[in-house]
Structure formats: C-alpha cells, structure tokens
C-alpha cells in the first residue's frame, strides 16, 4: 500500500467494499424488522431514552418505524448496486444517525461504527465501477482512486482496535471475570459448549482478545503475515458471531480486510472481468476532502475516547465518557433503582411505579446508568407537571459491575428532577469510591 495518499491505485477494494457494505446495511435494516427488534425497541415501549440533547428525535407513531427501517433497507440495496449512490448513502447516513440518537437502551458499538463509515462513504468514489450509476452515466466510470480512499478505512479500523486493546487492561478482563459472565448459560452449544464454562478457557479468551485486537492491524499491513492475520480474524469474528449474537458486526469488521490487500489481488479474486489498472501517477481528486475533512475527522476520533480522563471518577463505575470510546464488551452493569416522588406543595411522598412504565432493556438501563436515571427523573417531573403538580424526584440506587458487591450509586438527598445534565463534567450526585472501595465525599 502506497504511503502517498494521492497516488492513483486500482479502486477494486472500494468497489467490492461498497457492494458488501450495502448488502450488510440491507441485512441490518430488514433483519431488525423481521426479528422483532424494531417493534421491541421503538414501538412497544411507552417511553424512549434518546441520547441527551436529542429528545426531539422521537420514533414515528404506530408502525411508522417498520416503514422507516424498510426504507433504510432499500437504500442499503441501492448502495450495494450503486444506483443513485450519493443520494442513497447520504439518506442512509442521516436516517441511521437519527435512529442511533433516538434510543440507547439497545446500544451496540457497531451502530456507532456504521455512522462513521457511512459518513466516510459519502465522500468516496465508490460508484465508479460495477454500478448502475456508471452504466447510466459512463463518464464517471473509472478504474482508479487516490490511495487515501483506502487509508481512511485502514486508519478507522486502527483506531477502533487500538482502543479495544487499551481498554482491556483492567482487572476484571485480565482475570477472566467478564469473559465468564458473557459465556454464562452457553455450555449447551455444540462442540464449543464444554469449553465455555471452563476458567482456563476464559483466561485464554481474555488474553487472545488482547492479542488479536492489538496485533491484527499491524499483521494485516505486513504482507508476510497478512493471510495468517486474515485467517485469525475470520476465526475470531465467526466465534464472536456464534457465541455473542452481535448482528452484522463480525462480518462488517471482516470486510475491512479488503483495504489491506494489494488492489490487484482484490481485482483478480472478486472482479475478474475488470481491466487491469496500470497507470502511474498522482490524483488531485479529493485532496481537500482528505486534508480538511478526514484528517480532522480522524484526530477527533483519536481524542474522543480519552475524554473520560478529564472527568472525575472511574469511567467503569460512573459510565461518564463510556460511549463513543470503543469500550467494547468490557463490563456488565446491573442494579436496583427506586424513584421517590415528593410533592413540593403538600410534602406528600410516594414510590413511583417504575415497572408500569418501562421493562426489559430499558429497565436495565435505568437501573444502572446515571444518564438514564436522570432522564427518568425528567420524565417523572414532566408527567406530574401535566397533572398540575410540582414534584421533586429522589433516587435510591444500588449498582454492581461484573457481578461484584452492589454499592450505592446516587446521592439520595439530591433532587434529580431539578439538576442540569453536563456532558463534559462528572455529575456530583453520582457517588465516587476510592481504589479500596471507600466512598469519596
């Protein structure tokens, strides 16, 4: 791979990636409908927990979200075949970003990665070959692209895997505690089931996870180890797909291997009828996009996962700065929460019947995450305001991380309905503990 970002190279990796990417987007969208995911997440719940600041993004009423996802699936197919590509990828990116911000009870890191890659694909010439666009308008047909089109994808995955490695260096990962939790109840799996309950296997997976995340990108970049790294990636991701049920992510991650191989190799394997590209030289195409959009884009992504160091407390406990940081499959949060409502005018107190409003993943979210607790308090305040009542909302919460002893999470003397949320600072009503487990006042 050329280190010159402007060198002209064969565009086969990008063309094949576009086809696979569009296919995966369609599978994700239509699959969310047919598995009942859309109904469970958007249609059945009475309340929705948007990312804070995006409360105005509300799910469509009735079966509207089913149609919404169906439209996204159609855009995925249009991306795959390269029909009105630019319109399709922009529309999908906007729609997917909206549904990502619209709820967080079913959060998954690959949803965020899809936003980033979809945004990137808007600016790439991915419809210049093997597309309806290039057949309808032959003038756009091309066999080449500037090398930065591959480097943006390689660097994107390097950031993801770098932080996935770094974040695993904490006790519950290194001693197999978390891995044992994700394999609980899976000893019935054929062939591999008998290993999933063994402690030695949990330790093996823990350290293999660190080794894979830390080495896969360098090994894919080195020609001599590239095929071995691809085999390791295939085994790793298929194992995760079978045991963890994380949707399209394993196959999505594997598709990035296209950009690590020589473009001519990709052409010979996947596009045998495509003419060989032999031109030598540089391309001015997208120079400003690379310099003024993608370089800042990559810098922001590199810095964003570090923001929790500027926030008081341990991110593993507070959860402040956890999202958008590639802290993938690192901890299991659960807890008990109670919302106590006090009428400010009469002093009347009672326990809010939380279980009548939320259940399942939403209840789990509210029981263990500070931002969801705060949002629930705002929902309660609004609900009573509609009845003409001004109330305070006090929270009692016990939270456990990775099955450890539950500890008080929230200052019970603080009215969460009246405090403001700050994205960039520690919420002082979230209780902190020192390394010995003692409360920090």
DRENVEX-233542 format. One record per residue (C-alpha): residue number from 1; residue in three letters; x, y, z. Coordinates in Angstrom, 3 decimals, always signed. Layout:
BEGIN
<NUM; Ala; <X; Y; Z>>
...
***
This chain:
BEGIN
<1; Unk; <+0.000; +0.000; +0.000>>
<2; Unk; <+1.405; +3.353; -1.038>>
<3; Unk; <+2.168; +5.842; +1.741>>
<4; Unk; <+1.446; +8.640; -0.724>>
<5; Unk; <-2.248; +9.416; -0.105>>
<6; Unk; <-2.651; +10.961; -3.564>>
<7; Unk; <-1.171; +8.131; -5.634>>
<8; Unk; <-3.567; +6.583; -8.129>>
<9; Unk; <-4.376; +2.970; -7.274>>
<10; Unk; <-6.831; +0.352; -8.514>>
<11; Unk; <-10.263; +1.050; -6.996>>
<12; Unk; <-11.251; -2.628; -6.706>>
<13; Unk; <-11.135; -2.718; -2.862>>
<14; Unk; <-13.560; +0.204; -2.619>>
<15; Unk; <-15.911; -1.197; -5.254>>
<16; Unk; <-16.128; -4.614; -3.575>>
<17; Unk; <-16.475; -2.974; -0.153>>
<18; Unk; <-19.389; -0.866; -1.412>>
<19; Unk; <-21.206; -3.993; -2.567>>
<20; Unk; <-20.623; -5.815; +0.743>>
<21; Unk; <-21.383; -2.700; +2.786>>
<22; Unk; <-24.693; -2.079; +1.046>>
<23; Unk; <-25.643; -5.733; +1.473>>
<24; Unk; <-24.875; -5.602; +5.214>>
<25; Unk; <-26.885; -2.381; +5.611>>
<26; Unk; <-29.865; -4.070; +3.980>>
<27; Unk; <-29.457; -7.166; +6.175>>
<28; Unk; <-29.235; -4.986; +9.309>>
<29; Unk; <-32.306; -2.945; +8.358>>
<30; Unk; <-34.593; -5.727; +7.152>>
<31; Unk; <-33.312; -8.091; +9.852>>
<32; Unk; <-34.260; -5.593; +12.547>>
<33; Unk; <-37.823; -5.734; +11.249>>
<34; Unk; <-38.174; -9.494; +10.860>>
<35; Unk; <-36.546; -10.385; +14.194>>
<36; Unk; <-38.938; -8.077; +16.049>>
<37; Unk; <-36.113; -5.760; +17.142>>
<38; Unk; <-37.778; -2.614; +15.782>>
<39; Unk; <-41.063; -3.474; +17.475>>
<40; Unk; <-39.373; -4.255; +20.800>>
<41; Unk; <-37.204; -1.139; +20.811>>
<42; Unk; <-39.320; +1.542; +19.141>>
<43; Unk; <-42.991; +0.533; +19.007>>
<44; Unk; <-43.865; -1.266; +22.247>>
<45; Unk; <-42.140; +0.956; +24.883>>
<46; Unk; <-44.172; +3.800; +26.394>>
<47; Unk; <-41.052; +5.921; +26.927>>
<48; Unk; <-37.869; +6.339; +24.936>>
<49; Unk; <-34.418; +7.247; +26.177>>
<50; Unk; <-32.781; +9.315; +23.476>>
<51; Unk; <-29.199; +10.474; +23.719>>
<52; Unk; <-29.373; +13.567; +25.903>>
<53; Unk; <-29.847; +16.679; +23.783>>
<54; Unk; <-31.750; +14.790; +21.090>>
<55; Unk; <-35.068; +14.339; +22.871>>
<56; Unk; <-36.743; +15.973; +19.871>>
<57; Unk; <-35.934; +12.839; +17.846>>
<58; Unk; <-38.946; +10.684; +18.627>>
<59; Unk; <-39.932; +7.393; +16.964>>
<60; Unk; <-42.703; +7.518; +14.382>>
<61; Unk; <-46.124; +6.565; +15.705>>
<62; Unk; <-47.836; +3.235; +15.100>>
<63; Unk; <-45.908; +1.047; +12.673>>
<64; Unk; <-44.029; +4.022; +11.297>>
<65; Unk; <-40.644; +2.722; +12.410>>
<66; Unk; <-41.194; -0.514; +10.483>>
<67; Unk; <-41.586; +1.516; +7.298>>
<68; Unk; <-38.623; +3.663; +8.331>>
<69; Unk; <-36.360; +0.615; +8.605>>
<70; Unk; <-37.755; -0.796; +5.355>>
<71; Unk; <-36.764; +2.420; +3.579>>
<72; Unk; <-33.273; +2.170; +5.076>>
<73; Unk; <-33.078; -1.386; +3.774>>
<74; Unk; <-33.968; -0.180; +0.281>>
<75; Unk; <-31.242; +2.457; +0.486>>
<76; Unk; <-28.841; -0.303; +1.519>>
<77; Unk; <-29.710; -2.240; -1.626>>
<78; Unk; <-29.300; +0.906; -3.741>>
<79; Unk; <-25.837; +1.409; -2.238>>
<80; Unk; <-24.982; -2.214; -2.955>>
<81; Unk; <-25.845; -1.955; -6.670>>
<82; Unk; <-24.574; +1.610; -6.967>>
<83; Unk; <-27.856; +3.183; -8.056>>
<84; Unk; <-28.068; +6.902; -7.265>>
<85; Unk; <-25.259; +6.154; -4.892>>
<86; Unk; <-24.662; +9.617; -3.465>>
<87; Unk; <-28.336; +10.161; -2.670>>
<88; Unk; <-28.630; +6.675; -1.178>>
<89; Unk; <-25.594; +6.883; +1.102>>
<90; Unk; <-26.456; +10.388; +2.336>>
<91; Unk; <-30.047; +9.365; +3.043>>
<92; Unk; <-28.994; +6.178; +4.838>>
<93; Unk; <-26.402; +8.036; +6.917>>
<94; Unk; <-28.941; +10.606; +8.081>>
<95; Unk; <-31.619; +8.003; +8.819>>
<96; Unk; <-29.232; +5.676; +10.641>>
<97; Unk; <-27.779; +8.516; +12.704>>
<98; Unk; <-31.311; +9.522; +13.688>>
<99; Unk; <-32.256; +6.045; +14.935>>
<100; Unk; <-28.937; +5.790; +16.769>>
<101; Unk; <-29.666; +9.016; +18.653>>
<102; Unk; <-33.319; +8.079; +19.118>>
<103; Unk; <-32.686; +5.324; +21.670>>
<104; Unk; <-29.862; +3.905; +23.779>>
<105; Unk; <-31.426; +1.002; +25.641>>
<106; Unk; <-30.209; -1.362; +22.897>>
<107; Unk; <-26.806; +0.261; +22.412>>
<108; Unk; <-24.151; -1.508; +20.368>>
<109; Unk; <-20.766; -0.167; +19.302>>
<110; Unk; <-21.235; -1.274; +15.724>>
<111; Unk; <-24.209; +1.110; +15.435>>
<112; Unk; <-21.769; +3.958; +16.053>>
<113; Unk; <-19.214; +2.471; +13.643>>
<114; Unk; <-21.898; +2.328; +10.957>>
<115; Unk; <-22.427; +6.081; +11.348>>
<116; Unk; <-18.717; +6.782; +10.942>>
<117; Unk; <-18.248; +4.509; +7.926>>
<118; Unk; <-21.465; +5.680; +6.264>>
<119; Unk; <-20.304; +9.277; +6.674>>
<120; Unk; <-16.936; +8.352; +5.169>>
<121; Unk; <-18.545; +6.599; +2.216>>
<122; Unk; <-20.405; +9.783; +1.277>>
<123; Unk; <-17.114; +11.284; +0.098>>
<124; Unk; <-15.610; +8.219; -1.600>>
<125; Unk; <-15.948; +7.492; -5.355>>
<126; Unk; <-17.453; +4.086; -4.685>>
<127; Unk; <-19.831; +4.076; -7.666>>
<128; Unk; <-17.243; +4.448; -10.418>>
<129; Unk; <-17.315; +0.795; -11.418>>
<130; Unk; <-19.711; -2.172; -11.225>>
<131; Unk; <-22.650; +0.146; -10.578>>
<132; Unk; <-25.854; +1.276; -12.204>>
<133; Unk; <-24.577; +4.846; -11.964>>
<134; Unk; <-21.543; +4.073; -14.134>>
<135; Unk; <-23.743; +2.300; -16.690>>
<136; Unk; <-26.253; +5.134; -16.824>>
<137; Unk; <-23.509; +7.748; -16.926>>
<138; Unk; <-20.350; +6.172; -18.458>>
<139; Unk; <-18.442; +9.436; -17.970>>
<140; Unk; <-17.969; +8.689; -14.281>>
<141; Unk; <-16.599; +5.198; -14.894>>
<142; Unk; <-13.070; +4.769; -13.587>>
<143; Unk; <-10.606; +2.026; -12.688>>
<144; Unk; <-8.715; +4.077; -10.111>>
<145; Unk; <-8.970; +6.102; -6.919>>
<146; Unk; <-6.488; +8.049; -4.786>>
<147; Unk; <-4.762; +5.916; -2.144>>
<148; Unk; <-6.282; +7.929; +0.711>>
<149; Unk; <-9.593; +6.186; -0.015>>
<150; Unk; <-8.039; +3.003; +1.331>>
<151; Unk; <-6.067; +4.700; +4.093>>
<152; Unk; <-9.147; +6.297; +5.635>>
<153; Unk; <-10.646; +2.832; +6.141>>
<154; Unk; <-7.407; +1.337; +7.455>>
<155; Unk; <-6.938; +4.182; +9.939>>
<156; Unk; <-10.566; +3.942; +11.016>>
<157; Unk; <-10.125; +0.319; +11.994>>
<158; Unk; <-6.742; +1.032; +13.583>>
<159; Unk; <-8.422; +3.491; +15.962>>
<160; Unk; <-11.162; +1.000; +16.834>>
<161; Unk; <-8.760; -1.862; +17.534>>
<162; Unk; <-6.232; +0.321; +19.373>>
<163; Unk; <-8.775; +1.429; +21.951>>
<164; Unk; <-10.370; -2.016; +22.095>>
<165; Unk; <-6.931; -3.280; +23.160>>
<166; Unk; <-6.106; -0.472; +25.562>>
<167; Unk; <-9.385; -0.665; +27.474>>
<168; Unk; <-8.977; -4.382; +28.174>>
<169; Unk; <-6.119; -3.766; +30.582>>
<170; Unk; <-8.181; -3.767; +33.749>>
<171; Unk; <-8.571; -6.469; +36.452>>
<172; Unk; <-11.937; -7.977; +35.506>>
<173; Unk; <-10.782; -8.593; +31.951>>
<174; Unk; <-7.317; -9.856; +32.826>>
<175; Unk; <-8.589; -12.403; +35.388>>
<176; Unk; <-11.383; -13.692; +33.116>>
<177; Unk; <-14.243; -12.341; +35.265>>
<178; Unk; <-16.053; -10.535; +32.476>>
<179; Unk; <-15.465; -13.255; +29.890>>
<180; Unk; <-17.012; -15.795; +32.289>>
<181; Unk; <-20.119; -13.595; +32.511>>
<182; Unk; <-20.683; -13.383; +28.758>>
<183; Unk; <-20.355; -17.167; +28.425>>
<184; Unk; <-22.797; -17.968; +31.234>>
<185; Unk; <-25.595; -20.295; +30.162>>
<186; Unk; <-23.900; -21.210; +26.878>>
<187; Unk; <-22.431; -24.578; +27.811>>
<188; Unk; <-25.148; -26.255; +25.715>>
<189; Unk; <-23.538; -25.060; +22.462>>
<190; Unk; <-22.402; -27.931; +20.223>>
<191; Unk; <-18.660; -28.704; +20.254>>
<192; Unk; <-17.520; -25.481; +21.964>>
<193; Unk; <-20.072; -25.565; +24.794>>
<194; Unk; <-17.958; -27.718; +27.110>>
<195; Unk; <-15.169; -25.128; +26.983>>
<196; Unk; <-17.316; -22.062; +27.612>>
<197; Unk; <-17.718; -22.803; +31.316>>
<198; Unk; <-14.028; -23.536; +31.983>>
<199; Unk; <-11.957; -20.904; +33.784>>
<200; Unk; <-8.819; -21.703; +31.789>>
<201; Unk; <-10.793; -21.013; +28.610>>
<202; Unk; <-11.982; -17.662; +29.979>>
<203; Unk; <-8.360; -16.680; +30.632>>
<204; Unk; <-7.363; -17.909; +27.169>>
<205; Unk; <-10.107; -15.844; +25.502>>
<206; Unk; <-9.220; -12.781; +27.593>>
<207; Unk; <-5.587; -12.742; +26.504>>
<208; Unk; <-6.293; -13.845; +22.967>>
<209; Unk; <-8.730; -10.927; +22.760>>
<210; Unk; <-5.977; -8.516; +23.757>>
<211; Unk; <-3.502; -10.124; +21.355>>
<212; Unk; <-5.941; -10.099; +18.446>>
<213; Unk; <-7.122; -6.508; +18.913>>
<214; Unk; <-3.569; -5.259; +19.373>>
<215; Unk; <-1.912; -7.135; +16.518>>
<216; Unk; <-4.499; -7.630; +13.776>>
<217; Unk; <-3.986; -4.262; +12.061>>
<218; Unk; <-0.141; -4.390; +12.058>>
<219; Unk; <-0.210; -8.013; +10.857>>
<220; Unk; <-2.647; -7.172; +8.064>>
<221; Unk; <-0.387; -4.318; +6.984>>
<222; Unk; <+2.654; -6.614; +6.761>>
<223; Unk; <+2.499; -8.642; +3.561>>
<224; Unk; <+4.183; -11.757; +5.015>>
<225; Unk; <+1.666; -12.088; +7.851>>
<226; Unk; <-1.416; -10.801; +6.020>>
<227; Unk; <-3.014; -14.139; +5.154>>
<228; Unk; <-2.388; -15.517; +8.636>>
<229; Unk; <-3.954; -12.385; +10.148>>
<230; Unk; <-6.988; -12.782; +7.887>>
<231; Unk; <-7.455; -16.407; +8.990>>
<232; Unk; <-7.172; -15.318; +12.634>>
<233; Unk; <-9.706; -12.530; +12.017>>
<234; Unk; <-12.101; -14.970; +10.387>>
<235; Unk; <-11.899; -17.397; +13.324>>
<236; Unk; <-12.186; -14.577; +15.879>>
<237; Unk; <-15.203; -12.898; +14.308>>
<238; Unk; <-17.096; -16.065; +13.454>>
<239; Unk; <-16.580; -17.301; +17.039>>
<240; Unk; <-17.996; -13.982; +18.288>>
<241; Unk; <-20.902; -14.217; +15.872>>
<242; Unk; <-21.819; -17.698; +17.123>>
<243; Unk; <-21.374; -17.064; +20.853>>
<244; Unk; <-22.271; -13.393; +21.300>>
<245; Unk; <-25.001; -12.816; +18.685>>
<246; Unk; <-23.846; -9.307; +17.760>>
<247; Unk; <-25.551; -8.975; +14.404>>
<248; Unk; <-23.615; -7.907; +11.329>>
<249; Unk; <-20.585; -6.556; +13.207>>
<250; Unk; <-18.285; -9.611; +12.769>>
<251; Unk; <-18.900; -9.645; +9.008>>
<252; Unk; <-18.680; -5.860; +8.812>>
<253; Unk; <-15.290; -5.963; +10.561>>
<254; Unk; <-14.043; -8.706; +8.210>>
<255; Unk; <-14.953; -6.646; +5.138>>
<256; Unk; <-12.306; -4.041; +6.010>>
<257; Unk; <-9.604; -6.599; +5.180>>
<258; Unk; <-10.200; -5.649; +1.531>>
<259; Unk; <-8.254; -2.421; +2.016>>
<260; Unk; <-5.174; -4.136; +3.441>>
<261; Unk; <-4.552; -6.294; +0.372>>
<262; Unk; <-2.998; -5.102; -2.842>>
<263; Unk; <-5.767; -3.738; -5.087>>
<264; Unk; <-4.666; -6.018; -7.919>>
<265; Unk; <-5.212; -9.037; -5.644>>
<266; Unk; <-8.768; -7.911; -4.903>>
<267; Unk; <-9.408; -7.363; -8.616>>
<268; Unk; <-8.218; -10.857; -9.521>>
<269; Unk; <-10.351; -12.525; -6.847>>
<270; Unk; <-13.595; -10.544; -6.995>>
<271; Unk; <-13.652; -8.595; -10.277>>
<272; Unk; <-12.041; -10.912; -12.802>>
<273; Unk; <-13.572; -9.123; -15.779>>
<274; Unk; <-12.389; -5.700; -14.651>>
<275; Unk; <-9.498; -4.357; -16.796>>
<276; Unk; <-6.154; -4.175; -15.069>>
<277; Unk; <-5.168; -0.700; -13.891>>
<278; Unk; <-1.598; +0.144; -14.928>>
<279; Unk; <-1.486; +3.954; -14.889>>
<280; Unk; <+1.228; +5.578; -12.757>>
<281; Unk; <+0.865; +8.984; -11.150>>
<282; Unk; <-0.941; +11.057; -8.575>>
<283; Unk; <-4.549; +12.160; -8.397>>
<284; Unk; <-5.794; +15.575; -7.267>>
<285; Unk; <-9.231; +14.088; -6.623>>
<286; Unk; <-10.407; +14.713; -3.083>>
<287; Unk; <-7.234; +16.430; -1.844>>
<288; Unk; <-9.217; +18.997; +0.111>>
<289; Unk; <-11.577; +16.320; +1.409>>
<290; Unk; <-8.611; +14.351; +2.773>>
<291; Unk; <-6.899; +17.386; +4.298>>
<292; Unk; <-9.845; +19.357; +5.639>>
<293; Unk; <-12.443; +16.686; +6.407>>
<294; Unk; <-10.808; +13.332; +7.043>>
<295; Unk; <-7.657; +14.372; +8.882>>
<296; Unk; <-9.697; +16.383; +11.466>>
<297; Unk; <-12.240; +13.534; +11.486>>
<298; Unk; <-9.530; +11.036; +12.462>>
<299; Unk; <-7.969; +13.382; +15.030>>
<300; Unk; <-11.335; +13.854; +16.756>>
<301; Unk; <-11.881; +10.100; +16.835>>
<302; Unk; <-8.442; +9.613; +18.337>>
<303; Unk; <-9.078; +12.139; +21.110>>
<304; Unk; <-12.729; +11.400; +21.888>>
<305; Unk; <-12.085; +8.078; +23.690>>
<306; Unk; <-9.674; +9.882; +26.030>>
<307; Unk; <-12.235; +12.374; +27.334>>
<308; Unk; <-13.074; +10.290; +30.402>>
<309; Unk; <-9.620; +11.185; +31.783>>
<310; Unk; <-10.873; +14.769; +32.088>>
<311; Unk; <-13.928; +13.634; +34.061>>
<312; Unk; <-13.645; +12.856; +37.753>>
<313; Unk; <-14.098; +9.228; +38.759>>
<314; Unk; <-13.581; +5.789; +37.196>>
<315; Unk; <-15.457; +5.536; +33.888>>
<316; Unk; <-16.093; +1.847; +34.567>>
<317; Unk; <-18.188; +2.894; +37.570>>
<318; Unk; <-19.634; +6.278; +36.610>>
<319; Unk; <-20.185; +5.397; +32.909>>
<320; Unk; <-19.358; +9.030; +32.111>>
<321; Unk; <-17.338; +9.083; +28.892>>
<322; Unk; <-18.079; +5.429; +28.131>>
<323; Unk; <-19.956; +5.785; +24.848>>
<324; Unk; <-18.173; +6.631; +21.594>>
<325; Unk; <-14.930; +5.349; +23.118>>
<326; Unk; <-14.652; +1.779; +21.783>>
<327; Unk; <-15.047; +0.327; +25.269>>
<328; Unk; <-16.444; -2.824; +23.679>>
<329; Unk; <-17.690; -5.851; +25.627>>
<330; Unk; <-15.898; -4.740; +28.784>>
<331; Unk; <-18.400; -4.800; +31.612>>
<332; Unk; <-21.819; -5.900; +32.714>>
<333; Unk; <-23.815; -3.292; +34.618>>
<334; Unk; <-26.917; -4.094; +36.619>>
<335; Unk; <-28.632; -2.726; +39.670>>
<336; Unk; <-31.679; -1.845; +41.692>>
<337; Unk; <-33.308; +1.577; +41.451>>
<338; Unk; <-36.268; +3.288; +43.121>>
<339; Unk; <-37.672; +6.730; +42.314>>
<340; Unk; <-39.210; +8.549; +45.263>>
<341; Unk; <-41.559; +11.384; +44.358>>
<342; Unk; <-42.233; +14.301; +46.722>>
<343; Unk; <-44.932; +16.884; +46.060>>
<344; Unk; <-43.253; +20.233; +46.713>>
<345; Unk; <-46.507; +21.896; +47.747>>
<346; Unk; <-48.027; +19.261; +50.052>>
<347; Unk; <-44.935; +17.302; +51.083>>
<348; Unk; <-46.716; +14.074; +50.109>>
<349; Unk; <-44.264; +11.246; +49.339>>
<350; Unk; <-44.669; +8.027; +47.397>>
<351; Unk; <-42.675; +5.470; +45.378>>
<352; Unk; <-43.044; +5.844; +41.618>>
<353; Unk; <-44.334; +2.690; +39.917>>
<354; Unk; <-41.441; +2.349; +37.515>>
<355; Unk; <-42.312; -1.157; +36.363>>
<356; Unk; <-45.566; +0.059; +34.834>>
<357; Unk; <-43.666; +2.398; +32.534>>
<358; Unk; <-40.576; +0.514; +31.452>>
<359; Unk; <-39.310; -3.042; +31.274>>
<360; Unk; <-36.625; -5.234; +29.745>>
<361; Unk; <-33.571; -3.424; +28.420>>
<362; Unk; <-34.994; -0.030; +29.343>>
<363; Unk; <-35.369; -1.100; +32.960>>
<364; Unk; <-31.837; -2.476; +32.957>>
<365; Unk; <-30.565; +0.816; +31.523>>
<366; Unk; <-32.359; +2.952; +34.110>>
<367; Unk; <-31.271; +0.651; +36.945>>
<368; Unk; <-27.550; +1.058; +36.323>>
<369; Unk; <-26.737; +4.166; +34.250>>
<370; Unk; <-26.596; +7.722; +35.562>>
<371; Unk; <-27.781; +9.424; +32.380>>
<372; Unk; <-30.848; +7.175; +32.138>>
<373; Unk; <-31.658; +7.748; +35.825>>
<374; Unk; <-31.506; +11.487; +35.234>>
<375; Unk; <-33.711; +11.185; +32.140>>
<376; Unk; <-36.238; +9.063; +34.029>>
<377; Unk; <-36.414; +11.756; +36.697>>
<378; Unk; <-37.147; +14.301; +33.969>>
<379; Unk; <-39.907; +12.063; +32.563>>
<380; Unk; <-41.470; +11.778; +36.012>>
<381; Unk; <-41.320; +15.523; +36.603>>
<382; Unk; <-42.968; +16.167; +33.227>>
<383; Unk; <-45.643; +13.558; +33.876>>
<384; Unk; <-46.643; +15.211; +37.161>>
<385; Unk; <-46.403; +18.701; +35.683>>
<386; Unk; <-49.071; +17.683; +33.170>>
<387; Unk; <-51.281; +16.937; +36.184>>
<388; Unk; <-50.576; +20.368; +37.650>>
<389; Unk; <-48.122; +19.130; +40.278>>
<390; Unk; <-44.588; +20.323; +41.004>>
<391; Unk; <-42.532; +17.437; +42.320>>
<392; Unk; <-39.019; +16.540; +43.400>>
<393; Unk; <-37.575; +13.155; +42.452>>
<394; Unk; <-35.068; +11.395; +44.706>>
<395; Unk; <-33.332; +8.203; +43.617>>
<396; Unk; <-32.163; +5.191; +45.582>>
<397; Unk; <-29.838; +3.033; +43.520>>
<398; Unk; <-27.511; +0.098; +44.079>>
<399; Unk; <-25.260; -0.804; +41.159>>
<400; Unk; <-22.990; -3.781; +40.557>>
<401; Unk; <-20.274; -4.039; +37.928>>
<402; Unk; <-19.418; -7.525; +36.643>>
<403; Unk; <-21.288; -9.204; +39.480>>
<404; Unk; <-19.275; -7.572; +42.287>>
<405; Unk; <-20.901; -6.431; +45.529>>
<406; Unk; <-23.576; -3.779; +44.802>>
<407; Unk; <-22.805; -0.287; +46.092>>
<408; Unk; <-24.904; +2.885; +46.458>>
<409; Unk; <-24.716; +4.811; +43.208>>
<410; Unk; <-26.693; +8.018; +43.710>>
<411; Unk; <-26.813; +10.651; +46.455>>
<412; Unk; <-30.353; +10.144; +47.781>>
<413; Unk; <-30.572; +13.761; +49.013>>
<414; Unk; <-30.333; +15.261; +45.503>>
<415; Unk; <-33.488; +16.062; +43.534>>
<416; Unk; <-32.556; +14.678; +40.102>>
<417; Unk; <-35.555; +16.376; +38.519>>
<418; Unk; <-34.069; +19.808; +39.252>>
<419; Unk; <-30.364; +19.328; +38.372>>
<420; Unk; <-28.944; +20.033; +34.926>>
<421; Unk; <-27.028; +17.494; +32.874>>
<422; Unk; <-23.451; +18.239; +31.861>>
<423; Unk; <-21.923; +16.132; +29.104>>
<424; Unk; <-18.382; +17.195; +29.929>>
<425; Unk; <-18.201; +17.022; +33.720>>
<426; Unk; <-18.809; +14.494; +36.460>>
<427; Unk; <-22.333; +14.553; +37.868>>
<428; Unk; <-21.687; +15.303; +41.556>>
<429; Unk; <-24.723; +13.262; +42.624>>
<430; Unk; <-23.063; +10.071; +41.336>>
<431; Unk; <-21.194; +8.633; +44.321>>
<432; Unk; <-17.462; +8.003; +43.856>>
<433; Unk; <-15.275; +5.398; +45.553>>
<434; Unk; <-11.535; +5.117; +46.012>>
<435; Unk; <-9.458; +2.105; +44.907>>
<436; Unk; <-10.164; +0.383; +48.246>>
<437; Unk; <-13.917; +0.706; +47.770>>
<438; Unk; <-14.374; +3.532; +50.290>>
<439; Unk; <-16.814; +6.286; +49.495>>
<440; Unk; <-15.239; +9.578; +48.419>>
<441; Unk; <-17.124; +12.580; +49.826>>
***
